[in-house]
Amino acid sequence: MITKNKIEIEISTELELSNAIRDFTNALVETTHYKNYESANESFQNDPEAQKALQEYRAQARDLQTKQMFNTIYQAEQKDLEQLWIAFQGFKSVQEFFDAQEEFQSLCRECAQVISDNCGLDYATSCGASCCG
């Protein structure tokens, strides 16, 4: 049987957890790392040449993936795909986006480690793969 005190404790704990999560996310989005990431993402999204290069790379990658399934891929096609990737990475907005993304992911990994250290749970492993490493 659930007692009134147990229900109050569970509600209080859930409320505290919700508040802590809200405070944490608010603090995270106020970091320089996150703001740099958002700014770099916006610049990248608004760079038509970089977007076109990404579309060309993805189209070629899809084509080669299909060919690979049927074992009809040629080394020259693979080389062309690599050249498209190199060209894509050559755009300043792409470089800045990747750099900002790595810095923000690094911050997120550090946060996950702090959470793990304080709750006795390997947070990153428990959550599985994510965008943050």
N, C-alpha and C positions, 0 to 999 in steps of 0.2 A: 504494500500500500504506500502510495506517495503522500508524504506529509506536506503541509502548507509551507514549512520552513525549507524543505528540499526544493519545492517549486520556486520559492523566492530566491534561493541561492542560484538555481539554474538560470532564472531570468536575469538576475543581477550579473552573473558571469557572462551570459550571452550579450548583455548590454555593454559591459566593460570591453568585451572582445570586439564588438561592433565599433565602439568608440575608438579603440586602439587601432583597428584596421583603417578607419577613416582618417585618424590623425597621421598614421604612417603614410598613407597614400597622398594625403595633402602635403606632407613634408617632402615626399619623394618628387612630386611634380613641381615643387618650388626650387629644386636643386639646379645648379648651373648645368650639370650633366644632362638632365632632362630637357631643360630649355634649349641647350645647344642641339640636342637630338631633334627636337621639334622644329627648330629653325633650319637645320640641315635637311630634314625631311621635306619641309616646304620648298626649299630652294631646289632640291632634286625633283620634286613633283612638278615644279614650274619650269623645268629646263627641257624644252621640247626636243632638243637634239639628244640629250641623255635618255629621254623617254623613248625616242625612236630607236636608239641603239639597243636599249633593253628589249624592245619589242622584236627587233631583228634577231637578237641573240636567242630569245625565248622561242621564236618561230623555228629557227635552225635547230635548237636543242630538241624541240618536239619532233621535228622531222627525223633527226638522227636517232631519237629514242625508238621510234617506230621501226626504222631500218635495223636497229640493233636487235630488236625482237626477232627479226627475220634473218639476222646475220648477214645483212647486205650493206653494212657500213664500210666506207673506204677511209683509209688513213688521211687522204686529202680533205675529206669532209670534216673529219675530226680536227684537223689543223685549222680549217676555216672557222670552225666553232670557237676554237681557242683564240683565234685572231679577233673574232667579234667580241669575246669576253675582254680581251686586252684593250680593245678600242673603247668599250663601255667603261672600263675602269679608268680610262684616261681623262674622263670629264671631271673637272674640278668639283662640280656639285656631287658627283658620285663618290669621289675620294672623301670629301667632307662628310657626306652622309655615313659612309662606312666607318670613318674615324669616330664620329659622334656616337654612332650605334655601339661600337666597341667600348667606348668610355662609359656609356650608360649601362651596358650589360655588365661591365666590370663592377660598377656601383651596385647593381642588383645582386650580383654574386656575393659581394661583401655584406650586403644587407641580409641575404639568405644565411650566410655564415653566422652573423650576429644572432639571428633568430634561432638557428640551430644550437648555438652555444648556450643560449638562455633557456631553451625549452627542453633540451636533452633529446632532441629529435633531429636527425639529419634531414633538414627541410628540403634541400635541393634534390636529394635522392628520393625522398618520399613523394615529391611532386612530379617526378619524371621529367622528361624533356620539355623544354619550353623555349621561348624566344630569347631567354636570358641566360642560356648556357647550360 
